[in-house]
């Protein structure tokens, strides 16, 4: 289908272009609000700065398409193919992308607040500085995704795959990550205040300089984790494993450690809870206190 034909028909009131073949088409800046492009072929198409508010793109092929800075609020992209697409800076508030394929896609600085992304494939996607506040990422594949500086407060990540994810300087306040596998994940300088990490695997995770005020870490495995300079004020670390973890210079004011394992833990310069006597730390097996 020719671009001129599409734009003319749209201007004349036609909104149904399902199954159209627009591979490689230049639709940059086009106003196509409410258009139906379900199952359309838009692979390699240029849709940068296009207006696609409330558009229907379910099942569309947008592989390697350019959607940078497009206006796509409440767009429907269920089962869409967006592998290696450029969606950086796009407006996707309340967009629906269940099962969408976004592996290797660029979403730097995109606004996906309250978007639905359950079971979406975001493996290796670049999500730096993206806004995912309140988004539904249940069951999503975020393996090796770059979420540096991303805003994830209030997001749902139940069952999400997070192997190798980069969450450095991310905002993750108040979400539920209980029993999540975060083995070796980079969470340095991240904001995790009030997060539920009960029973989670944080083996060798990098939490250097992170804020964990009021966090729930009951029963979590923090073996060999980097916790240098973290804020664990009022945190619950009861029955947590802190074997050989580095808590140097950490603020542990008001934190609880009932039954916690401190074997080989480094606590040099740490601010310890006033309610816990100093000699308790000195007598924990293998603990290195200040």
Secondary structure, 3 states (H helix, E strand, C coil): CCHHHHHHHHHCCCCECCCCECCCCECCCCECCCCECCCCECCCCECCCCECCCCECCCCECCCCECCCCECCCCECCCCECCCCECCCCECCCCECCCCECCCCECCCCECCCCECCCCECCCCECCCCECCCCECCCCECCCCECCCCECCCCECCCCECCCCECCCCECCCCECCCCECCCCECCCCECCCCECCCCECCCCECCCCECCCCECCCCECCCCECCCCECCCCECCCCECCCCECCCCECCCCECCCCECCCCEECCCECCCCCCHHHHHHCCCCEEC
